[in-house]
Amino acid sequence: MQTTPTMNIGIIGAGHIGSALTVRLTGLGHTVYVANSRGPETLQDLAQKTGATAVTAEEAVQRGTDLIVVTIPLKNIPDLPQGLLAGVPAEVPVIDTSNYYPMLRDGQIPELETGSLTESEWVQQHLGRSVVKVFNNIYAHHIEQKGQPAGTPGRIALPVASDDAAAKQKVMALVEELGFDAVDAGTLHESWRQQPGTPAYGADLPADKLRENLQSLGTERTEAQHEEFKANHAQQEQAMAAQGIKLK
């Protein structure tokens, strides 16, 4: 059932999360323009499967007049075309789904190593405009398969963080439409609470447990918390490497 008006959505990145969102959003009746770094001709299979339109990153931004999703490896954010989002109206939310994987993919980024910035604050700085952090702490195939109607017991909740209250509300409505409870996770500075290594990462918590968890961590990350979650994440990366998991 269509609960929100049909939107034009631009998705930059067609990896696991980008593809899963393309499948779900087209399935809900939204018009999706999807781009990757290799060119539209490499996205014909995804376009045929979903009815999305394969485009360049510039076209995704121009035609995604209601919502834009940036879902590319963190290390590639600085490589996006200069001023890519410059012409995007302020009221169009820009979603950032990124996670920092220093060992498996991204190399070390000093501001993220020290904890002076959260991942999405770093992304926001590079993109030059406000972003909404969501979809980073759930597995892509769960986005595709585990959405449930509102009120379903144990429905998965997703944290949504942003400094832009209006954009956050729009994105939270979309999260609900996709079949997940949207939980306000505060500002981007507080979005460390949904990053890799934290209890909410990949845990598929219901809304009450997620809120409880966010509250228990506080809002300002302590040095001890930064070190603890960094160590947790390093262990996760080592386990993934041992399993032969490669990140794109």
N, C-alpha and C positions, 0 to 999 in steps of 0.2 A: 504494500500500500504506500503510495506517495504521500509522505507527511510534510515534506518541504517543497517549495517550488523547484522546478527543473532548473539546474544550473549549468553554466559553461565553465568547465574546470580544466586548467592546464596543469599537466604533471611533467616535471622535469626529472627524468630518471626512470628507467624501466627494469630495474633490478627486482628483487623479491617483493619489497614493499610497494614499489611503484606499480608492478604488474598486478599484485593482489588488489590494490586500490582501484586500478583500471577495471578489473573484472567486477568488483562490487559496485562501483559507482555507475558504470554503464548499466549494470543489472537493475539498478534503482531508477533508471530512466534519465540520468544526467548525461550531458554531452561532454565527452572527454577528449582532450587533445594531448597526446603523449609524445615526449621527446626523449632521446638519449644522446650520448656523446658521439655515436657512430653514424647517425643519419637516419632519416625516416624509412629509407628502403630496408633497413635491418629490423624494422618493427612490424612488417606486414603480417606475420603470424599472429601477433598480439592484436593487431587491428582487426584481422578477419575473425578471430575468436570472440572479440568483445564488441565490435562495432565502433570502437574508438578510432580517431583519426590520427595517423602518425604524422608528426610535424617536426620542425626544428625547435630549438629552445626559445628562440625569438618569437616564433609563431605561437608556441604554447603560452607565452606570457601575454601576447596581444589578444589571443582568442579565449583565454581563460578569464573571462570578464567578471566572474563571480568568485573565483577561488583559484589559488595557485599552490601547488605542492612541490617543494624541492626535496627530492629524495635520492641524493647521490652520495657516494663516499665522502666522508668529511674532508679528506685531503684534496678532493677535487673542487671544493667550494671556491677557493681563490682563482681557479682556472675558468670559471664561468665568464662569459663576455662582460667586459666592463660596462657598468650602468645598465645591465640586463633588465632590472626592475624599475628603472628610473621613471618610465612612463606609466607605471601601474598606479591607479587611483588609491588614495590612502585607505578608502573603505574596503578594498579587496584584501581579505586575509591571505597571508602567505604562511603555509605550514612548513615546518622544518622537522624531518623525521630522523635526523642524523644521530649517530653514536660514534664515540671515539674508540678505535681499536689500534693502539700504538704498536703492538707487536705484530698482529696479523695483517695490517693493511696501511695504517695512516702515518707511521713513524711518529716521533715525539713532537708534540706541539707545546712549546714552553708554557703558554698561559693556562693550558689544560693540565699540564703536569703540576704546576704550582697551585692550581685551584683558584687563581685570581679571576678566571672567567668560567662560567658553565659552557658546555658545548654550544648551546643555542645562543648564548650571548656572543660567543666567538663568531658564529654564523651570521648573526644579526649585524655585527660590526662589518663583516665582509660584504654582505648584501646591501648594506646602507639603508635598511628599512626594518620596521618591526616584524617579528615572526611569532608564530604560535607553535609551541613544541607539543607534538602528540604523535602517536603510532610508533614511537621509538622503543617502547618497552614490551611490545607484543610480537610474537612470531608472525611472519607474513602469512603462513597458511592458516593461522588462527583468525586473522582478519577475514580471510576468505570463507572459513568454515564455521566459525564459532559465534557469529552474531546471533542474538536471540531477541524475541519481542520484549518490550519493556515490561517489568514486573515478573519476568521468569526468575525463579529462585536460583541463586548462584550466577546470575548474569555477570559477565566479565566487565570490570570497570577500567576505564582508561584515564590517566591523569592528563590534564590539559593546562599548560602554563603559558602565560604571555604578559607583556606589559601593556597590551592594548585590550582593554575590557570589552569593547564592541566586537573586535575580531574574535576574541576568545568565545564570546557568546554564540557567534555564528558557527564557529568550528565545533563547539559543544553540541549544538543542534544536529550537525552532520554526524558526529560520533554516535549520537542516540539513534539517528536514522539507519546507521550501519549495523545497529543491533548491540551496542555497548552502552553501559552507564558512563556518562561523562562526569568526571570529578574535577572541580576547580583546584588546580595544584599551585595557585599563586602566580608570582611573577617569574620572569625568565631567570632571575638571580636565584630563585628557589628551585629551579628545575633540576638541580643536582640530585634531588630526591627520587628522580625517575631514570637516572642514568645507569649504565652498566655497573655491576658490583653492589647495587643497593637492593634491599629486600623486595622492592616492587618490580624489579627488572625481570621480565619473562615469567612472572608468578601468576598471572591471570587472576588477580584478587577480585572479589566482589566489592561493591562500593563501600560498605561499612568497614571492611578490613583495610581497604586502601586508604580511606580517610584517617583511620586509626594509626596506620603506619606513617603517613605523612606528618600527622600531628606529633607522633612520638619522636620524630627526628628533629623537630624544631624548624625554624626558617633559615637561620644563618649557619652555614656549614662550619663546623669546628675543624681545627687541624687534625684532631684524632679521627673524626669521621672521614675526612678526605683520605687520610692514610689507610684507614680500614677498608673503605670501598675500593680504593685503588688496588690494594692487595687482593681483595676478592676478585676484582676484574682481571688482574694478572693471572690468577689461578684459572679463571674461566677461559682466558685466551690460551693458556698452556694446554688445558684439557681439549679445547677445540683443535689446536695444532696437532695434538697426539692422535686425534680421531681423523686427521687429514682434511679437516674442514678448511676450505679456502674462501676468503671474503673477496667480493668484487669491489 
